[in-house]
Amino acid sequence: MKRNFIYWTLRNNCSEKWEKKFNSLNWSILHDPIIHLKFNENFKLIEKTTSNYKKIIISSPFAAESITKKINGKNIEFFTVGSHSASILKKHNLKVVYTANNSEKLSEYIKTFKDYKFLHLCSEKSNFKIWPKYVESVPIYKPILNKDFNINQISINSKSIIVFGSPSGVQEWYNKKIEIEQSIIATMGATTKSQCDKYYDNTMIVPVNSSTHELCESIYKFLKDN
């Protein structure tokens, strides 16, 4: 039987547990990250920038990993998107007071704190418009194309699944002109889906919550049902 492929373009691979489950359905994971994340000049000033804030928003695991050794968080309350980001902060004894499943839900929760100011440490490609005016977004990293990215029009199989983790990944794929007319697209969340909608009308798999676990779960359910 011909094996099918899931082209996983996220920075981190899916877990071994999920890879085995996909294998059981005759699907193999091909992990080829389309972007890398690089610190910008703001990251060098992070200690000074955060010193004026008591409430900080972290919306990605990379941002969480990046700030754990840079912030003295005794008096800082963290608000996170996703349990992965929250767990990273908690492992470093930082205080996480609220975790939402996606940025939209966290923004709605933040709107109940009109008398406070928040700092959002994020990517240069983050959607800044989603947050209330009293949230200051400071990008500390930026996505760049992975020079070793090796998927091309010849290597990709038809009727595959293409997995995107960010709008930047979608944009880089589109820039490379890799056609995916017969493929299924899976995205980490609604923001990445919106970027896909600009270029593609493929069938899409979009989990309700923005986590790698739920992304894999949604893909697996789709494969079982189709």
C-alpha positions as CSV (number, residue, x, y, z in Angstrom):
1,M,0.0,0.0,0.0
2,K,1.3,3.4,-0.9
3,R,2.2,5.5,2.1
4,N,0.8,9.0,2.5
5,F,2.7,12.0,3.8
6,I,2.1,14.8,6.3
7,Y,4.4,17.7,5.6
8,W,5.1,19.2,9.0
9,T,6.5,22.8,8.5
10,L,6.4,23.9,12.2
11,R,9.6,24.7,14.0
12,N,9.1,21.7,16.4
13,N,8.0,18.3,15.3
14,C,4.9,16.5,16.6
15,S,5.4,14.1,19.4
16,E,6.5,10.5,19.0
17,K,3.1,9.4,20.3
18,W,1.3,11.2,17.5
19,E,3.8,10.1,14.9
20,K,3.1,6.5,15.8
21,K,-0.7,7.0,15.6
22,F,-0.3,8.6,12.1
23,N,1.9,5.7,11.1
24,S,-0.8,3.2,12.1
25,L,-3.1,4.9,9.5
26,N,-0.3,4.6,6.9
27,W,0.7,8.2,7.1
28,S,4.3,9.4,7.7
29,I,5.5,12.7,9.1
30,L,8.1,14.6,7.1
31,H,9.4,17.4,9.4
32,D,10.9,20.3,7.4
33,P,10.7,23.6,9.3
34,I,9.9,26.5,6.9
35,I,11.0,29.3,9.2
36,H,13.5,29.9,12.0
37,L,12.9,32.5,14.8
38,K,15.6,35.1,15.4
39,F,15.9,37.6,18.3
40,N,15.8,41.3,17.3
41,E,17.3,44.4,19.0
42,N,14.4,44.6,21.5
43,F,15.4,41.3,23.1
44,K,18.7,42.9,24.3
45,L,16.6,45.5,26.3
46,I,14.1,43.0,27.7
47,E,15.1,43.5,31.4
48,K,14.7,47.3,31.1
49,T,11.5,47.0,29.1
50,T,9.8,44.6,31.5
51,S,10.8,46.5,34.7
52,N,7.8,48.9,34.3
53,Y,5.2,46.2,34.1
54,K,3.4,43.9,36.6
55,K,1.3,42.1,34.0
56,I,2.9,40.4,30.9
57,I,1.2,38.5,28.0
58,I,3.1,35.6,26.5
59,S,1.4,34.2,23.4
60,S,4.0,31.6,22.2
61,P,6.2,28.9,23.6
62,F,9.3,30.5,22.0
63,A,8.6,33.8,23.8
64,A,8.1,31.9,27.1
65,E,11.4,30.0,26.6
66,S,13.2,33.2,25.7
67,I,12.3,35.3,28.7
68,T,12.7,32.8,31.6
69,K,16.3,33.7,32.3
70,K,15.8,37.4,31.5
71,I,13.0,38.3,33.9
72,N,13.0,38.5,37.7
73,G,9.3,37.6,38.0
74,K,8.6,37.8,41.7
75,N,6.1,40.6,41.3
76,I,5.0,39.8,37.7
77,E,1.8,38.1,36.7
78,F,1.8,36.3,33.4
79,F,-1.2,35.7,31.0
80,T,-0.5,33.1,28.4
81,V,-1.9,31.6,25.2
82,G,-1.7,27.8,25.4
83,S,-0.8,25.4,28.2
84,H,2.7,24.8,26.7
85,S,3.7,28.4,27.2
86,A,2.2,28.3,30.7
87,S,4.1,25.2,31.7
88,I,7.4,26.6,30.6
89,L,6.9,29.7,32.8
90,K,5.7,27.6,35.8
91,K,8.8,25.4,35.6
92,H,10.9,28.5,36.2
93,N,8.7,29.5,39.2
94,L,7.0,32.4,37.3
95,K,3.5,33.2,38.3
96,V,0.9,32.3,35.6
97,V,-2.5,33.7,36.6
98,Y,-4.5,32.9,33.5
99,T,-4.2,30.8,30.4
100,A,-6.4,31.0,27.3
101,N,-6.6,28.5,24.4
102,N,-6.0,31.2,21.8
103,S,-5.2,34.9,21.5
104,E,-8.8,35.9,20.8
105,K,-10.0,34.4,24.0
106,L,-7.1,35.9,26.0
107,S,-7.8,39.3,24.5
108,E,-11.5,39.1,25.7
109,Y,-10.3,38.3,29.2
110,I,-7.7,41.1,29.2
111,K,-10.5,43.6,28.4
112,T,-11.8,43.1,32.0
113,F,-8.6,44.8,33.3
114,K,-9.1,48.3,32.0
115,D,-7.3,50.0,34.9
116,Y,-4.0,48.1,34.3
117,K,-1.3,48.2,31.7
118,F,0.0,45.1,30.0
119,L,3.1,44.2,28.1
120,H,2.9,41.7,25.3
121,L,6.2,40.1,24.3
122,C,5.8,38.7,20.9
123,S,6.9,38.2,17.3
124,E,7.3,41.0,14.7
125,K,4.5,39.3,12.8
126,S,2.0,39.1,15.6
127,N,-1.5,40.5,15.2
128,F,-1.2,43.7,17.3
129,K,-4.7,44.9,16.5
130,I,-6.3,42.1,18.5
131,W,-5.3,43.6,21.9
132,P,-6.9,46.5,23.9
133,K,-5.2,49.9,23.7
134,Y,-3.7,49.5,27.1
135,V,-1.6,46.5,25.9
136,E,1.8,47.5,24.6
137,S,3.2,44.9,22.2
138,V,6.9,44.7,22.0
139,P,8.3,42.3,19.4
140,I,11.4,40.5,20.7
141,Y,11.9,38.1,17.7
142,K,11.1,37.7,14.1
143,P,10.5,34.8,11.7
144,I,13.0,34.2,8.9
145,L,13.1,31.6,6.1
146,N,14.9,28.4,7.0
147,K,17.7,28.2,4.4
148,D,17.7,24.4,4.7
149,F,14.0,24.1,3.9
150,N,13.9,21.4,1.3
151,I,10.3,20.8,0.2
152,N,9.7,21.6,-3.4
153,Q,7.2,21.0,-6.2
154,I,8.9,17.8,-7.2
155,S,9.2,16.3,-3.7
156,I,5.6,16.9,-2.6
157,N,3.0,14.2,-3.2
158,S,-0.5,14.9,-4.3
159,K,-3.3,14.5,-1.8
160,S,-0.9,15.1,1.1
161,I,-1.5,17.1,4.3
162,I,0.5,20.4,4.7
163,V,0.8,21.6,8.3
164,F,1.4,25.3,9.0
165,G,2.0,26.7,12.4
166,S,2.1,30.5,11.7
167,P,1.1,33.1,9.1
168,S,4.8,33.6,8.3
169,G,5.1,29.9,7.4
170,V,2.1,30.2,5.0
171,Q,3.6,33.3,3.4
172,E,7.0,31.7,2.8
173,W,5.3,28.6,1.3
174,Y,3.3,30.8,-1.0
175,N,6.4,32.8,-2.0
176,K,8.1,29.5,-3.0
177,K,5.2,28.8,-5.4
178,I,4.7,25.2,-4.2
179,E,1.4,24.1,-5.6
180,I,-0.9,22.1,-3.3
181,E,-4.1,22.0,-5.2
182,Q,-5.1,18.4,-4.1
183,S,-3.7,18.6,-0.6
184,I,-5.4,19.2,2.7
185,I,-4.1,22.1,4.8
186,A,-3.9,21.9,8.6
187,T,-3.2,25.1,10.6
188,M,-2.4,25.7,14.3
189,G,-5.3,28.2,14.7
190,A,-7.6,30.7,13.2
191,T,-5.0,33.4,12.5
192,T,-2.9,31.0,10.4
193,K,-6.1,29.8,8.6
194,S,-6.9,33.4,7.7
195,Q,-3.5,33.7,6.0
196,C,-4.1,30.5,4.1
197,D,-7.5,31.8,3.0
198,K,-5.8,34.6,1.1
199,Y,-4.1,32.1,-1.3
200,Y,-5.8,28.7,-1.1
201,D,-9.3,27.3,-1.1
202,N,-8.2,23.8,0.0
203,T,-10.0,21.7,2.6
204,M,-8.7,22.9,5.9
205,I,-8.2,21.2,9.4
206,V,-8.3,23.8,12.1
207,P,-8.4,22.9,15.8
208,V,-10.5,24.9,18.2
209,N,-7.6,25.6,20.5
210,S,-4.1,26.6,19.5
211,S,-1.9,23.7,20.7
212,T,0.2,21.1,19.0
213,H,-1.7,18.3,20.8
214,E,-5.1,19.5,19.5
215,L,-3.6,20.1,16.0
216,C,-2.5,16.5,15.9
217,E,-5.7,15.3,17.4
218,S,-7.7,17.2,14.7
219,I,-5.6,15.7,11.9
220,Y,-5.9,12.2,13.3
221,K,-9.7,12.5,13.6
222,F,-9.9,13.8,10.0
223,L,-7.9,10.9,8.7
224,K,-10.0,8.4,10.7
225,D,-13.2,9.9,9.3
226,N,-12.1,10.2,5.6
